[in-house]
Amino acid sequence: MAELTVKRTAAIRTGVRLEVLTVGWMAVEAVLAIGAGVAAGSVLLVAFGADSVIELLSGATLLWRLQRESRGGSLETVETAERGAVRVSAVLLSLLCVYVLVSSLAGLLVGIHPARSWPGLAVAAAALVLMPLLAWRKRVVNQTLGSPALRADIAESACCAYLAAVTLAGVAVDALTGWWWVEYVAAFGLLRWLLPEAREAIEAAREGRTYISCD
């Protein structure tokens, strides 16, 4: 029992550090991506920045939940915080699904050709490297914590990496072939993975669960 407590305490501390890094990076990413997108007239970059805002809110929610437990909150207090965090994460994941669907459809139907933006591409390239590492570390932490809210946050971190890859690949394909629509079509592929994660978070929120399997 004592060994499990020590292991959980260490996982909580690591989780707090990861969420602090997530919140800090997402604030920078959101500002740079949205700014670059507006300047270049790129719907995809603006949408990428909007996704960063959603992940910023998710990370802040997780940070609040983890800090409650790290400060020695009672089991009841921590579970209450967890349920609140799960509800927020479920809403944010649902919004993320809507955002991917609407932005992709709009880009295809209106025929908007994403413009090239070097600052935006630099942010996307950095996210492509950083976010998978964050998602992996959070997944390791969640093997101990079993937090539904953290699982949703992991999904959003992975989504950010996917969108960064789509942004970079889309610009490259467009530049080489002129197929501007490729990046929007690729974004639809994300929904096959993201929708089940959103559904799991919604079910956990409805049932008031504070633990789900993360295998």
CYANA upper distance limits for C-alpha pairs under 8 A (distance plus 0.5 A):
  1 MET  CA      5 THR  CA      6.76
  2 ALA  CA      6 VAL  CA      6.74
  3 GLU  CA      7 LYS  CA      6.65
  4 LEU  CA      8 ARG  CA      6.58
  5 THR  CA      9 THR  CA      6.59
  6 VAL  CA     10 ALA  CA      6.73
  7 LYS  CA     11 ALA  CA      6.71
  7 LYS  CA    144 THR  CA      8.03
  8 ARG  CA     12 ILE  CA      6.61
  8 ARG  CA    144 THR  CA      6.72
  8 ARG  CA    145 LEU  CA      7.10
  9 THR  CA     13 ARG  CA      6.85
  9 THR  CA     70 SER  CA      7.57
 10 ALA  CA     14 THR  CA      6.74
 11 ALA  CA     15 GLY  CA      6.48
 11 ALA  CA    141 VAL  CA      5.87
 11 ALA  CA    142 ASN  CA      8.38
 11 ALA  CA    144 THR  CA      7.25
 11 ALA  CA    145 LEU  CA      7.61
 12 ILE  CA     16 VAL  CA      6.70
 12 ILE  CA     66 LEU  CA      6.77
 12 ILE  CA     69 GLU  CA      8.03
 12 ILE  CA     70 SER  CA      6.74
 12 ILE  CA    141 VAL  CA      8.18
 12 ILE  CA    145 LEU  CA      8.13
 13 ARG  CA     17 ARG  CA      6.95
 13 ARG  CA     70 SER  CA      7.36
 14 THR  CA     18 LEU  CA      6.72
 14 THR  CA    141 VAL  CA      7.72
 15 GLY  CA     19 GLU  CA      6.65
 15 GLY  CA     63 LEU  CA      8.46
 15 GLY  CA     66 LEU  CA      7.53
 15 GLY  CA    138 LYS  CA      7.25
 15 GLY  CA    141 VAL  CA      6.97
 16 VAL  CA     20 VAL  CA      6.66
 16 VAL  CA     63 LEU  CA      6.36
 16 VAL  CA     66 LEU  CA      6.59
 16 VAL  CA     67 GLN  CA      7.23
 17 ARG  CA     21 LEU  CA      6.81
 18 LEU  CA     22 THR  CA      6.61
 18 LEU  CA    134 LEU  CA      7.52
 18 LEU  CA    137 ARG  CA      8.35
 18 LEU  CA    138 LYS  CA      7.70
 19 GLU  CA     23 VAL  CA      6.52
 19 GLU  CA     59 GLY  CA      6.13
 19 GLU  CA     60 ALA  CA      7.77
 19 GLU  CA     62 LEU  CA      7.39
 19 GLU  CA     63 LEU  CA      6.06
 20 VAL  CA     24 GLY  CA      6.69
 20 VAL  CA     59 GLY  CA      8.27
 20 VAL  CA     63 LEU  CA      7.42
 21 LEU  CA     25 TRP  CA      6.55
 22 THR  CA     26 MET  CA      6.45
 22 THR  CA     56 LEU  CA      7.77
 22 THR  CA     59 GLY  CA      6.70
 22 THR  CA    134 LEU  CA      8.24
 23 VAL  CA     27 ALA  CA      6.71
 23 VAL  CA     55 GLU  CA      8.42
 23 VAL  CA     56 LEU  CA      5.78
 23 VAL  CA     57 LEU  CA      8.47
 23 VAL  CA     59 GLY  CA      6.06
 23 VAL  CA     60 ALA  CA      6.74
 24 GLY  CA     28 VAL  CA      7.11
 25 TRP  CA     29 GLU  CA      6.48
 26 MET  CA     30 ALA  CA      6.31
 26 MET  CA     52 SER  CA      5.93
 26 MET  CA     53 VAL  CA      7.38
 26 MET  CA     55 GLU  CA      7.30
 26 MET  CA     56 LEU  CA      5.83
 27 ALA  CA     31 VAL  CA      6.89
 27 ALA  CA     52 SER  CA      7.93
 27 ALA  CA     53 VAL  CA      7.77
 27 ALA  CA     56 LEU  CA      7.01
 28 VAL  CA     32 LEU  CA      6.68
 29 GLU  CA     33 ALA  CA      6.27
 29 GLU  CA     49 GLY  CA      7.15
 29 GLU  CA     52 SER  CA      6.93
 29 GLU  CA    123 VAL  CA      6.97
 30 ALA  CA     34 ILE  CA      6.40
 30 ALA  CA     48 PHE  CA      8.29
 30 ALA  CA     49 GLY  CA      4.88
 30 ALA  CA     50 ALA  CA      7.18
 30 ALA  CA     51 ASP  CA      8.33
 30 ALA  CA     52 SER  CA      5.55
 30 ALA  CA     53 VAL  CA      6.36
 31 VAL  CA     35 GLY  CA      6.39
 31 VAL  CA     49 GLY  CA      7.55
 32 LEU  CA     36 ALA  CA      6.40
 32 LEU  CA     49 GLY  CA      8.10
 32 LEU  CA    119 PRO  CA      7.90
 32 LEU  CA    120 GLY  CA      7.34
 32 LEU  CA    123 VAL  CA      7.67
 33 ALA  CA     37 GLY  CA      6.39
 33 ALA  CA     45 LEU  CA      6.22
 33 ALA  CA     46 VAL  CA      6.73
 33 ALA  CA     48 PHE  CA      7.14
 33 ALA  CA     49 GLY  CA      5.29
 33 ALA  CA    119 PRO  CA      8.29
 33 ALA  CA    120 GLY  CA      5.84
 33 ALA  CA    123 VAL  CA      7.27
 34 ILE  CA     38 VAL  CA      6.58
 34 ILE  CA     45 LEU  CA      6.84
 34 ILE  CA     46 VAL  CA      5.03
 34 ILE  CA     47 ALA  CA      8.10
 34 ILE  CA     48 PHE  CA      8.00
 34 ILE  CA     49 GLY  CA      5.32
 34 ILE  CA     50 ALA  CA      7.70
 35 GLY  CA     39 ALA  CA      6.68
 35 GLY  CA     46 VAL  CA      8.14
 36 ALA  CA     40 ALA  CA      6.54
 36 ALA  CA     42 SER  CA      8.50
 36 ALA  CA     45 LEU  CA      7.61
 36 ALA  CA     46 VAL  CA      8.20
 36 ALA  CA    117 SER  CA      7.00
 36 ALA  CA    119 PRO  CA      6.80
 36 ALA  CA    120 GLY  CA      5.85
 37 GLY  CA     41 GLY  CA      6.13
 37 GLY  CA     42 SER  CA      5.18
 37 GLY  CA     43 VAL  CA      7.07
 37 GLY  CA     44 LEU  CA      7.85
 37 GLY  CA     45 LEU  CA      5.14
 37 GLY  CA     46 VAL  CA      5.26
 37 GLY  CA    117 SER  CA      7.96
 37 GLY  CA    120 GLY  CA      7.41
 38 VAL  CA     42 SER  CA      6.94
 38 VAL  CA     43 VAL  CA      8.43
 38 VAL  CA     46 VAL  CA      7.09
 40 ALA  CA    115 ALA  CA      6.23
 40 ALA  CA    116 ARG  CA      7.40
 40 ALA  CA    117 SER  CA      6.60
 41 GLY  CA    114 PRO  CA      7.79
 41 GLY  CA    115 ALA  CA      6.89
 42 SER  CA     46 VAL  CA      6.89
 42 SER  CA    113 HIS  CA      8.17
 42 SER  CA    114 PRO  CA      5.33
 42 SER  CA    115 ALA  CA      5.84
 42 SER  CA    116 ARG  CA      8.30
 43 VAL  CA     47 ALA  CA      6.55
 43 VAL  CA    103 SER  CA      8.02
 43 VAL  CA    107 GLY  CA      7.79
 43 VAL  CA    112 ILE  CA      8.13
 43 VAL  CA    114 PRO  CA      7.08
 44 LEU  CA     48 PHE  CA      6.48
 44 LEU  CA    103 SER  CA      7.88
 44 LEU  CA    114 PRO  CA      7.20
 44 LEU  CA    167 THR  CA      7.68
 45 LEU  CA     49 GLY  CA      6.68
 45 LEU  CA    120 GLY  CA      7.22
 45 LEU  CA    167 THR  CA      8.03
 46 VAL  CA     50 ALA  CA      6.70
 47 ALA  CA     51 ASP  CA      6.69
 47 ALA  CA     99 TYR  CA      8.02
 47 ALA  CA    103 SER  CA      7.39
 48 PHE  CA     52 SER  CA      6.91
 48 PHE  CA    160 CYS  CA      8.30
 48 PHE  CA    163 LEU  CA      7.37
 48 PHE  CA    164 ALA  CA      8.09
 49 GLY  CA     53 VAL  CA      6.98
 50 ALA  CA     54 ILE  CA      7.03
 51 ASP  CA     55 GLU  CA      6.78
 51 ASP  CA     96 LEU  CA      7.27
 51 ASP  CA     99 TYR  CA      8.33
 51 ASP  CA    160 CYS  CA      7.74
 52 SER  CA     56 LEU  CA      6.47
 52 SER  CA    160 CYS  CA      7.92
 53 VAL  CA     57 LEU  CA      6.87
 54 ILE  CA     58 SER  CA      6.78
 54 ILE  CA     92 LEU  CA      6.78
 54 ILE  CA     96 LEU  CA      7.87
 55 GLU  CA     59 GLY  CA      6.41
 55 GLU  CA     92 LEU  CA      8.43
 55 GLU  CA    153 ASP  CA      7.96
 55 GLU  CA    156 GLU  CA      6.86
 55 GLU  CA    157 SER  CA      7.81
 56 LEU  CA     60 ALA  CA      6.63
 57 LEU  CA     61 THR  CA      6.66
 58 SER  CA     62 LEU  CA      6.74
 58 SER  CA     88 VAL  CA      7.82
 58 SER  CA     89 SER  CA      6.57
 58 SER  CA     92 LEU  CA      7.50
 58 SER  CA    153 ASP  CA      6.82
 59 GLY  CA     63 LEU  CA      6.53
 59 GLY  CA    153 ASP  CA      7.38
 60 ALA  CA     64 TRP  CA      6.73
 61 THR  CA     65 ARG  CA      6.84
 61 THR  CA     85 ALA  CA      6.41
 61 THR  CA     88 VAL  CA      7.96
 62 LEU  CA     66 LEU  CA      6.55
 62 LEU  CA     85 ALA  CA      6.96
 62 LEU  CA    149 ALA  CA      7.43
 62 LEU  CA    150 LEU  CA      7.16
 62 LEU  CA    153 ASP  CA      8.22
 63 LEU  CA     67 GLN  CA      6.50
 64 TRP  CA     68 ARG  CA      6.78
 65 ARG  CA     69 GLU  CA      7.31
 65 ARG  CA     78 VAL  CA      7.73
 65 ARG  CA     81 ALA  CA      5.98
 65 ARG  CA     82 GLU  CA      6.61
 65 ARG  CA     85 ALA  CA      7.11
 66 LEU  CA     70 SER  CA      6.63
 67 GLN  CA     71 ARG  CA      6.54
 68 ARG  CA     72 GLY  CA      7.50
 68 ARG  CA     73 GLY  CA      6.24
 68 ARG  CA     77 THR  CA      8.30
 68 ARG  CA     78 VAL  CA      6.84
 68 ARG  CA     81 ALA  CA      7.88
 69 GLU  CA     73 GLY  CA      5.63
 69 GLU  CA     74 SER  CA      8.19
 69 GLU  CA     78 VAL  CA      6.14
 73 GLY  CA     77 THR  CA      6.31
 73 GLY  CA     78 VAL  CA      6.53
 74 SER  CA     78 VAL  CA      6.66
 75 LEU  CA     79 GLU  CA      6.57
 76 GLU  CA     80 THR  CA      6.62
 77 THR  CA     81 ALA  CA      6.71
 78 VAL  CA     82 GLU  CA      6.53
 79 GLU  CA     83 ARG  CA      6.61
 79 GLU  CA    210 THR  CA      6.88
 80 THR  CA     84 GLY  CA      6.80
 81 ALA  CA     85 ALA  CA      6.61
 82 GLU  CA     86 VAL  CA      6.53
 82 GLU  CA    147 SER  CA      8.04
 82 GLU  CA    149 ALA  CA      7.40
 82 GLU  CA    210 THR  CA      6.67
 83 ARG  CA     87 ARG  CA      6.78
 83 ARG  CA    205 ALA  CA      7.20
 83 ARG  CA    208 GLY  CA      6.61
 83 ARG  CA    209 ARG  CA      7.50
 83 ARG  CA    210 THR  CA      6.74
 84 GLY  CA     88 VAL  CA      6.86
 85 ALA  CA     89 SER  CA      6.55
 85 ALA  CA    149 ALA  CA      6.16
 86 VAL  CA     90 ALA  CA      6.54
 86 VAL  CA    148 PRO  CA      6.65
 86 VAL  CA    149 ALA  CA      4.94
 86 VAL  CA    152 ALA  CA      8.40
 86 VAL  CA    201 ALA  CA      7.20
 86 VAL  CA    204 ALA  CA      7.70
 86 VAL  CA    205 ALA  CA      6.18
 86 VAL  CA    210 THR  CA      8.48
 87 ARG  CA     91 VAL  CA      6.87
 87 ARG  CA    149 ALA  CA      8.50
 87 ARG  CA    201 ALA  CA      8.22
 87 ARG  CA    202 ILE  CA      7.79
 87 ARG  CA    205 ALA  CA      5.65
 88 VAL  CA     92 LEU  CA      6.71
 89 SER  CA     93 LEU  CA      6.51
 89 SER  CA    149 ALA  CA      6.39
 89 SER  CA    152 ALA  CA      6.52
 89 SER  CA    153 ASP  CA      7.53
 89 SER  CA    201 ALA  CA      7.56
 90 ALA  CA     94 SER  CA      6.68
 90 ALA  CA    152 ALA  CA      7.80
 90 ALA  CA    198 ALA  CA      6.59
 90 ALA  CA    199 ARG  CA      8.41
 90 ALA  CA    201 ALA  CA      5.42
 90 ALA  CA    202 ILE  CA      5.56
 90 ALA  CA    205 ALA  CA      7.49
 91 VAL  CA     95 LEU  CA      6.71
 91 VAL  CA    202 ILE  CA      8.20
 92 LEU  CA     96 LEU  CA      6.60
 93 LEU  CA     97 CYS  CA      6.84
 93 LEU  CA    152 ALA  CA      7.63
 93 LEU  CA    156 GLU  CA      7.67
 93 LEU  CA    194 LEU  CA      8.45
 93 LEU  CA    197 GLU  CA      8.29
 93 LEU  CA    198 ALA  CA      5.78
 93 LEU  CA    201 ALA  CA      8.46
 94 SER  CA     98 VAL  CA      6.91
 94 SER  CA    195 LEU  CA      8.44
 94 SER  CA    198 ALA  CA      6.32
 95 LEU  CA     99 TYR  CA      6.52
 96 LEU  CA    100 VAL  CA      6.72
 97 CYS  CA    101 LEU  CA      6.76
 97 CYS  CA    191 LEU  CA      7.17
 97 CYS  CA    194 LEU  CA      7.40
 97 CYS  CA    195 LEU  CA      7.22
 97 CYS  CA    198 ALA  CA      8.41
 98 VAL  CA    102 VAL  CA      6.45
 99 TYR  CA    103 SER  CA      6.32
100 VAL  CA    104 SER  CA      6.52
100 VAL  CA    187 ALA  CA      7.22
100 VAL  CA    188 PHE  CA      7.70
100 VAL  CA    191 LEU  CA      8.15
101 LEU  CA    105 LEU  CA      6.60
101 LEU  CA    188 PHE  CA      7.27
101 LEU  CA    191 LEU  CA      8.37
102 VAL  CA    106 ALA  CA      6.41
103 SER  CA    107 GLY  CA      6.58
104 SER  CA    108 LEU  CA      6.77
104 SER  CA    184 TYR  CA      5.33
104 SER  CA    185 VAL  CA      7.60
104 SER  CA    187 ALA  CA      7.15
104 SER  CA    188 PHE  CA      7.63
105 LEU  CA    109 LEU  CA      6.47
105 LEU  CA    184 TYR  CA      7.99
106 ALA  CA    110 VAL  CA      6.25
106 ALA  CA    111 GLY  CA      8.34
107 GLY  CA    111 GLY  CA      6.11
107 GLY  CA    112 ILE  CA      5.73
107 GLY  CA    113 HIS  CA      8.24
107 GLY  CA    181 TRP  CA      8.27
107 GLY  CA    184 TYR  CA      7.16
108 LEU  CA    112 ILE  CA      7.45
108 LEU  CA    181 TRP  CA      6.83
108 LEU  CA    184 TYR  CA      7.17
111 GLY  CA    181 TRP  CA      8.31
113 HIS  CA    180 TRP  CA      6.19
113 HIS  CA    181 TRP  CA      8.11
114 PRO  CA    171 VAL  CA      8.07
114 PRO  CA    180 TRP  CA      7.55
116 ARG  CA    121 LEU  CA      8.38
116 ARG  CA    171 VAL  CA      7.41
117 SER  CA    121 LEU  CA      6.57
118 TRP  CA    122 ALA  CA      6.56
119 PRO  CA    123 VAL  CA      6.86
120 GLY  CA    124 ALA  CA      6.74
121 LEU  CA    125 ALA  CA      6.53
121 LEU  CA    167 THR  CA      8.08
121 LEU  CA    168 LEU  CA      7.01
122 ALA  CA    126 ALA  CA      6.72
123 VAL  CA    127 ALA  CA      6.68
124 ALA  CA    128 LEU  CA      6.62
124 ALA  CA    164 ALA  CA      5.17
124 ALA  CA    165 ALA  CA      7.82
124 ALA  CA    167 THR  CA      7.50
124 ALA  CA    168 LEU  CA      7.39
125 ALA  CA    129 VAL  CA      7.14
125 ALA  CA    164 ALA  CA      7.16
125 ALA  CA    165 ALA  CA      8.15
125 ALA  CA    168 LEU  CA      7.69
126 ALA  CA    130 LEU  CA      6.61
127 ALA  CA    131 MET  CA      5.95
127 ALA  CA    160 CYS  CA      7.65
127 ALA  CA    161 ALA  CA      6.46
127 ALA  CA    164 ALA  CA      6.79
128 LEU  CA    132 PRO  CA      7.44
128 LEU  CA    160 CYS  CA      8.26
128 LEU  CA    161 ALA  CA      5.25
128 LEU  CA    162 TYR  CA      7.94
128 LEU  CA    164 ALA  CA      6.05
128 LEU  CA    165 ALA  CA      6.71
129 VAL  CA    133 LEU  CA      7.53
129 VAL  CA    161 ALA  CA      8.14
130 LEU  CA    134 LEU  CA      6.81
130 LEU  CA    161 ALA  CA      8.49
131 MET  CA    135 ALA  CA      6.52
131 MET  CA    157 SER  CA      6.14
131 MET  CA    158 ALA  CA      6.95
131 MET  CA    160 CYS  CA      7.26
131 MET  CA    161 ALA  CA      5.97
132 PRO  CA    136 TRP  CA      6.56
132 PRO  CA    157 SER  CA      7.60
132 PRO  CA    158 ALA  CA      6.53
132 PRO  CA    161 ALA  CA      6.75
133 LEU  CA    137 ARG  CA      6.73
134 LEU  CA    138 LYS  CA      6.56
134 LEU  CA    157 SER  CA      7.66
135 ALA  CA    139 ARG  CA      6.58
135 ALA  CA    154 ILE  CA      5.65
135 ALA  CA    155 ALA  CA      8.17
135 ALA  CA    157 SER  CA      6.15
135 ALA  CA    158 ALA  CA      6.57
136 TRP  CA    140 VAL  CA      6.88
137 ARG  CA    141 VAL  CA      6.86
138 LYS  CA    142 ASN  CA      6.56
138 LYS  CA    150 LEU  CA      7.99
138 LYS  CA    154 ILE  CA      6.96
139 ARG  CA    143 GLN  CA      6.89
139 ARG  CA    151 ARG  CA      7.93
139 ARG  CA    154 ILE  CA      7.32
140 VAL  CA    144 THR  CA      7.98
141 VAL  CA    145 LEU  CA      6.98
142 ASN  CA    146 GLY  CA      5.56
142 ASN  CA    147 SER  CA      6.72
142 ASN  CA    150 LEU  CA      7.36
142 ASN  CA    151 ARG  CA      7.71
142 ASN  CA    214 CYS  CA      7.85
143 GLN  CA    214 CYS  CA      7.26
146 GLY  CA    150 LEU  CA      8.50
146 GLY  CA    151 ARG  CA      8.49
146 GLY  CA    211 TYR  CA      5.89
146 GLY  CA    212 ILE  CA      6.61
146 GLY  CA    213 SER  CA      7.10
146 GLY  CA    214 CYS  CA      7.20
147 SER  CA    151 ARG  CA      6.73
147 SER  CA    210 THR  CA      6.94
147 SER  CA    211 TYR  CA      6.00
147 SER  CA    212 ILE  CA      7.30
148 PRO  CA    152 ALA  CA      6.84
148 PRO  CA    201 ALA  CA      7.21
148 PRO  CA    204 ALA  CA      7.64
148 PRO  CA    209 ARG  CA      8.36
148 PRO  CA    210 THR  CA      6.92
148 PRO  CA    211 TYR  CA      6.34
148 PRO  CA    212 ILE  CA      6.31
149 ALA  CA    153 ASP  CA      6.80
149 ALA  CA    201 ALA  CA      7.96
150 LEU  CA    154 ILE  CA      6.60
151 ARG  CA    155 ALA  CA      6.89
151 ARG  CA    214 CYS  CA      7.59
152 ALA  CA    156 GLU  CA      6.91
152 ALA  CA    197 GLU  CA      7.35
152 ALA  CA    198 ALA  CA      7.93
152 ALA  CA    201 ALA  CA      7.01
153 ASP  CA    157 SER  CA      6.75
154 ILE  CA    158 ALA  CA      6.74
155 ALA  CA    159 CYS  CA      6.56
155 ALA  CA    194 LEU  CA      7.75
155 ALA  CA    197 GLU  CA      7.41
156 GLU  CA    160 CYS  CA      6.68
157 SER  CA    161 ALA  CA      7.06
158 ALA  CA    162 TYR  CA      6.79
159 CYS  CA    163 LEU  CA      6.61
159 CYS  CA    190 LEU  CA      8.02
159 CYS  CA    194 LEU  CA      8.12
160 CYS  CA    164 ALA  CA      6.61
161 ALA  CA    165 ALA  CA      6.71
162 TYR  CA    166 VAL  CA      6.64
162 TYR  CA    190 LEU  CA      8.07
163 LEU  CA    167 THR  CA      6.55
163 LEU  CA    187 ALA  CA      7.66
164 ALA  CA    168 LEU  CA      6.76
165 ALA  CA    169 ALA  CA      6.39
166 VAL  CA    170 GLY  CA      6.13
166 VAL  CA    183 GLU  CA      6.26
166 VAL  CA    186 ALA  CA      7.19
166 VAL  CA    187 ALA  CA      7.32
167 THR  CA    171 VAL  CA      6.79
167 THR  CA    183 GLU  CA      7.12
168 LEU  CA    172 ALA  CA      6.85
169 ALA  CA    173 VAL  CA      6.57
169 ALA  CA    183 GLU  CA      7.69
170 GLY  CA    174 ASP  CA      6.46
170 GLY  CA    180 TRP  CA      7.67
170 GLY  CA    182 VAL  CA      6.52
170 GLY  CA    183 GLU  CA      4.89
171 VAL  CA    175 ALA  CA      6.51
171 VAL  CA    180 TRP  CA      8.28
171 VAL  CA    183 GLU  CA      8.21
172 ALA  CA    176 LEU  CA      6.72
173 VAL  CA    177 THR  CA      6.26
173 VAL  CA    178 GLY  CA      7.53
173 VAL  CA    179 TRP  CA      7.04
173 VAL  CA    180 TRP  CA      8.09
173 VAL  CA    182 VAL  CA      7.93
174 ASP  CA    178 GLY  CA      4.87
174 ASP  CA    179 TRP  CA      5.39
174 ASP  CA    180 TRP  CA      5.41
174 ASP  CA    182 VAL  CA      8.10
181 TRP  CA    185 VAL  CA      6.95
182 VAL  CA    186 ALA  CA      6.64
183 GLU  CA    187 ALA  CA      6.80
184 TYR  CA    188 PHE  CA      7.41
185 VAL  CA    189 GLY  CA      7.82
186 ALA  CA    190 LEU  CA      7.92
187 ALA  CA    191 LEU  CA      8.10
188 PHE  CA    192 ARG  CA      8.19
189 GLY  CA    193 TRP  CA      8.13
190 LEU  CA    194 LEU  CA      6.48
191 LEU  CA    195 LEU  CA      5.94
192 ARG  CA    196 PRO  CA      7.90
193 TRP  CA    197 GLU  CA      7.46
194 LEU  CA    198 ALA  CA      6.79
195 LEU  CA    199 ARG  CA      6.62
196 PRO  CA    200 GLU  CA      6.60
197 GLU  CA    201 ALA  CA      6.80
198 ALA  CA    202 ILE  CA      6.67
199 ARG  CA    203 GLU  CA      6.64
200 GLU  CA    204 ALA  CA      6.67
201 ALA  CA    205 ALA  CA      6.66
202 ILE  CA    206 ARG  CA      6.67
203 GLU  CA    207 GLU  CA      6.62
204 ALA  CA    208 GLY  CA      6.40
204 ALA  CA    209 ARG  CA      5.57
204 ALA  CA    210 THR  CA      8.03
204 ALA  CA    212 ILE  CA      8.25
205 ALA  CA    209 ARG  CA      6.98
